[in-house]
């Protein structure tokens, strides 16, 4: 599972880097755009989850849709 | 189970940690009606979601979801009889916020006549670098039981494990990017006990016959998605997402999603979405095998074939201009999505003719979501 190891290493590096201090280059007062509803991709969880359900039902691919996954996947 | 019950994302996904961990989700309730209509299949029902915070540190979530299925799909009309059934799913979740770290646990149960699925999930989300970065990881475990309607003795297990990692990053005051990776591992009875594969049979009137499909009892898949969302100069947003997928069954897939969100006045938000999906077939898939028991694994599930789908979606949300008792604000939303599926190696046997020369199958589907949301 070489691919998994690459991902695990990247996450470990990111976590270790978190121990050092990084100056935020986008200041808190510059972030008002991210509070705007148009910038929230997951604004209505119940509706997004349903559409993901449709995708998983009709397609062979699965995962990385932002949810918790799991379930049956029969058919 | 005759319905592709699919993943439990319909409800557990609703419990996914927010893009930024240091804030718990708002108190809200949603009542949704969903309807899927296409390829001879109609599925509709309600979904109810409630979220409630306590002391700005704890949050609980509950979801009740129903699929009412009426199916006369091409699989069903060619090898079985049309049917109706109902699937009910109940999910519960809880979040704990500790500084810049959010912990989420969730459990979901899905039940129908011939399939039961249980999933438990645990996720951690951490804000880093002055809250510009959110790193998350999680694990789910699923325990399913596959049954068969006309065989009371039939009961087979499926065990499922899912690992996932997510990264969300604010790059500029207008640009946010993200990455999600998910590995899913299944073990058990992974095929549909009702579905058959087709093979050439010169002795048959049609020139072909059917036998039950046979799948491997393990599957491991990897999916990696990258995404970006950009705030335009005139208060609107552009979004893009690419997902790459591969699995041990030989399926490779790509998904591209583009979205545009545009507000109008203080109360309206409109959304336009285009999604393109393509996949290659599983190694053991064939529309028509050369003979019976042609190989050790056999599949003729069109979801394992080579195909492309296109989806165009339109949505509108209207924030209601009045307050109600115990509700600070509320909105009504309607989304319509049009799908077109075109298969490259799955044939429509209803047309008849020489086996293997029937026209390729394709169908369109309409998906509706109508919901009311209230924040309290």
Boltz contact constraints between the chains, C-beta under 6 A:
constraints:
  - contact:
      token1: [A, 3]
      token2: [B, 222]
      max_distance: 6.0
  - contact:
      token1: [A, 7]
      token2: [B, 181]
      max_distance: 6.0
  - contact:
      token1: [A, 11]
      token2: [B, 165]
      max_distance: 6.0
  - contact:
      token1: [A, 14]
      token2: [B, 135]
      max_distance: 6.0
  - contact:
      token1: [A, 18]
      token2: [B, 128]
      max_distance: 6.0
  - contact:
      token1: [A, 22]
      token2: [B, 129]
      max_distance: 6.0
  - contact:
      token1: [A, 24]
      token2: [B, 130]
      max_distance: 6.0
  - contact:
      token1: [A, 24]
      token2: [B, 132]
      max_distance: 6.0
  - contact:
      token1: [A, 26]
      token2: [B, 132]
      max_distance: 6.0
  - contact:
      token1: [A, 26]
      token2: [B, 170]
      max_distance: 6.0
  - contact:
      token1: [A, 26]
      token2: [B, 173]
      max_distance: 6.0
  - contact:
      token1: [A, 30]
      token2: [B, 173]
      max_distance: 6.0
  - contact:
      token1: [A, 33]
      token2: [B, 174]
      max_distance: 6.0
  - contact:
      token1: [A, 33]
      token2: [B, 231]
      max_distance: 6.0
  - contact:
      token1: [A, 38]
      token2: [B, 237]
      max_distance: 6.0
  - contact:
      token1: [A, 38]
      token2: [B, 261]
      max_distance: 6.0
  - contact:
      token1: [A, 38]
      token2: [B, 263]
      max_distance: 6.0
  - contact:
      token1: [A, 39]
      token2: [B, 229]
      max_distance: 6.0
  - contact:
      token1: [A, 39]
      token2: [B, 231]
      max_distance: 6.0
  - contact:
      token1: [A, 39]
      token2: [B, 237]
      max_distance: 6.0
  - contact:
      token1: [A, 41]
      token2: [B, 229]
      max_distance: 6.0
  - contact:
      token1: [A, 45]
      token2: [B, 14]
      max_distance: 6.0
  - contact:
      token1: [A, 46]
      token2: [B, 14]
      max_distance: 6.0
  - contact:
      token1: [A, 46]
      token2: [B, 30]
      max_distance: 6.0
  - contact:
      token1: [A, 46]
      token2: [B, 32]
      max_distance: 6.0
  - contact:
      token1: [A, 46]
      token2: [B, 47]
      max_distance: 6.0
  - contact:
      token1: [A, 46]
      token2: [B, 49]
      max_distance: 6.0
  - contact:
      token1: [A, 47]
      token2: [B, 369]
      max_distance: 6.0
  - contact:
      token1: [A, 47]
      token2: [B, 371]
      max_distance: 6.0
  - contact:
      token1: [A, 49]
      token2: [B, 10]
      max_distance: 6.0
  - contact:
      token1: [A, 49]
      token2: [B, 13]
      max_distance: 6.0
  - contact:
      token1: [A, 49]
      token2: [B, 14]
      max_distance: 6.0
  - contact:
      token1: [A, 50]
      token2: [B, 10]
      max_distance: 6.0
  - contact:
      token1: [A, 50]
      token2: [B, 34]
      max_distance: 6.0
  - contact:
      token1: [A, 52]
      token2: [B, 9]
      max_distance: 6.0
  - contact:
      token1: [A, 52]
      token2: [B, 13]
      max_distance: 6.0
  - contact:
      token1: [A, 53]
      token2: [B, 9]
      max_distance: 6.0
  - contact:
      token1: [A, 53]
      token2: [B, 10]
      max_distance: 6.0
  - contact:
      token1: [A, 54]
      token2: [B, 367]
      max_distance: 6.0
  - contact:
      token1: [A, 56]
      token2: [B, 6]
      max_distance: 6.0
  - contact:
      token1: [A, 56]
      token2: [B, 7]
      max_distance: 6.0
  - contact:
      token1: [A, 57]
      token2: [B, 4]
      max_distance: 6.0
  - contact:
      token1: [A, 57]
      token2: [B, 6]
      max_distance: 6.0
  - contact:
      token1: [A, 60]
      token2: [B, 251]
      max_distance: 6.0
  - contact:
      token1: [A, 60]
      token2: [B, 279]
      max_distance: 6.0
  - contact:
      token1: [A, 60]
      token2: [B, 303]
      max_distance: 6.0
  - contact:
      token1: [A, 60]
      token2: [B, 304]
      max_distance: 6.0
  - contact:
      token1: [A, 61]
      token2: [B, 245]
      max_distance: 6.0
  - contact:
      token1: [A, 61]
      token2: [B, 253]
      max_distance: 6.0
  - contact:
      token1: [A, 63]
      token2: [B, 182]
      max_distance: 6.0
  - contact:
      token1: [A, 63]
      token2: [B, 184]
      max_distance: 6.0
  - contact:
      token1: [A, 63]
      token2: [B, 223]
      max_distance: 6.0
  - contact:
      token1: [A, 64]
      token2: [B, 180]
      max_distance: 6.0
  - contact:
      token1: [A, 64]
      token2: [B, 182]
      max_distance: 6.0
  - contact:
      token1: [A, 64]
      token2: [B, 223]
      max_distance: 6.0
  - contact:
      token1: [A, 64]
      token2: [B, 225]
      max_distance: 6.0
  - contact:
      token1: [A, 64]
      token2: [B, 243]
      max_distance: 6.0
  - contact:
      token1: [A, 66]
      token2: [B, 16]
      max_distance: 6.0
  - contact:
      token1: [A, 67]
      token2: [B, 9]
      max_distance: 6.0
  - contact:
      token1: [A, 67]
      token2: [B, 12]
      max_distance: 6.0
  - contact:
      token1: [A, 67]
      token2: [B, 13]
      max_distance: 6.0
  - contact:
      token1: [A, 67]
      token2: [B, 16]
      max_distance: 6.0
  - contact:
      token1: [A, 68]
      token2: [B, 12]
      max_distance: 6.0
  - contact:
      token1: [A, 68]
      token2: [B, 106]
      max_distance: 6.0
  - contact:
      token1: [A, 68]
      token2: [B, 121]
      max_distance: 6.0
  - contact:
      token1: [A, 68]
      token2: [B, 140]
      max_distance: 6.0
  - contact:
      token1: [A, 69]
      token2: [B, 140]
      max_distance: 6.0
  - contact:
      token1: [A, 69]
      token2: [B, 162]
      max_distance: 6.0
  - contact:
      token1: [A, 70]
      token2: [B, 8]
      max_distance: 6.0
  - contact:
      token1: [A, 70]
      token2: [B, 119]
      max_distance: 6.0
  - contact:
      token1: [A, 70]
      token2: [B, 140]
      max_distance: 6.0
  - contact:
      token1: [A, 70]
      token2: [B, 142]
      max_distance: 6.0
  - contact:
      token1: [A, 70]
      token2: [B, 162]
      max_distance: 6.0
  - contact:
      token1: [A, 71]
      token2: [B, 7]
      max_distance: 6.0
  - contact:
      token1: [A, 71]
      token2: [B, 8]
      max_distance: 6.0
  - contact:
      token1: [A, 71]
      token2: [B, 117]
      max_distance: 6.0
  - contact:
      token1: [A, 71]
      token2: [B, 119]
      max_distance: 6.0
  - contact:
      token1: [A, 72]
      token2: [B, 5]
      max_distance: 6.0
  - contact:
      token1: [A, 72]
      token2: [B, 115]
      max_distance: 6.0
  - contact:
      token1: [A, 72]
      token2: [B, 117]
      max_distance: 6.0
  - contact:
      token1: [A, 72]
      token2: [B, 144]
      max_distance: 6.0
  - contact:
      token1: [A, 73]
      token2: [B, 6]
      max_distance: 6.0
  - contact:
      token1: [A, 73]
      token2: [B, 7]
      max_distance: 6.0
  - contact:
      token1: [A, 74]
      token2: [B, 1]
      max_distance: 6.0
  - contact:
      token1: [A, 74]
      token2: [B, 5]
      max_distance: 6.0
  - contact:
      token1: [A, 74]
      token2: [B, 192]
      max_distance: 6.0
  - contact:
      token1: [A, 75]
      token2: [B, 4]
      max_distance: 6.0
  - contact:
      token1: [A, 75]
      token2: [B, 192]
      max_distance: 6.0
